[in-house]
Every structure is written in structure tokens, then in C-alpha cells.
Amino acid sequence: MNNSTLETPPVERAPNLARVSRPLVNPEELSQLKRELLQAEVRLAKARATVAGTEVDIKVLNARMKALTK
């Protein structure tokens, strides 16, 4: 005698949900978001350039310091 119950997978237990359609896209809002994304990408590129420049400065200063301490 088998007293174990068979479990149905969660997918089969879940009620059938109606598909939710995406709301209409507001072209003005989309344009604004694209503009903001582009501005953020420009800021990121500038920050990366600043970091790279600073890393070069540090290497140069370290080399000068090593040369002076020898």
C-alpha cells in the first residue's frame, strides 16, 4: 500500500494567467530616456578618461620619486 501523494508540478497548479499586454510607448518619454542614456554614457566616458589620465600621472610621479630616492 502506497500512502504517498503525487505532487503536481507548480506549472500545472498555477492558474492560467491572462497575458498582460505592454502599454503603448510614449514617443516623447522614449526620446527623453534615450537622451538621458546618451548623456550618462558621455559622463561615463569622461570619467573613464579622467581615471586613465590619473593612472598615467601616478605612474609618472612614482617613476620620478623612485629616480630621486636612488
N, C-alpha and C positions, 0 to 999 in steps of 0.2 A: 504494500500500500504506500503510495507516494503522497505525502501531505504538503509538498512544496507547491507554491503557486507560481505560475508562469508570469513573469513581468513583461509587459508590453513596452517596447522602446518608447522613449519620450516623444519621438517624432510622431508616432501613431497615436499617442494620447493627446497631443496638442490639438486644440480645436482648429478648424480651418479658418485662418485669418484672411480677411479681405486684403488684397494688395493695396497699399497706400500709394497713390499717385503723387509725383512730385508737384509742388506748387509751381505756378508759372514764374519764370525768371523775369525779374525787373531789369531791363537793359541799363537803366541809369545806375542802379545799385551794382550791377556786374561791372560796369565801366569804372565806377569808383573803387571797387575792390581790386580790379586789375591795376589801376593807377597806384593804389596804396602798396600792392605787392611789388610793383616795379620800383617804387621809392625805397621800400625796405631792402630790396636786392641791391640797389645802389649804395645804401648805407652800409650794408654788409660788405660789399666790395671795397668801399673806402676804409672800413675798419680793418679788413684783412691787409690792405696795402700799408696801413699805419703799423700794424703788427710786424709785417715783413721788414719795413724800414727800421723799426725799433730793434728788431733782432740783428740787423746788419750793424746798427750803431753799437750795440752791445758787444758784438764780435770785434769791431774795430777798437773800441775802448779797452776790451780785455787784452787784445794784442799789444796795444800801446803800454798798458800797465805792466804786462809781462816783460816788455822790452826795457822799461825803466827800472824794474826791480832786479834785473840780471846784473 
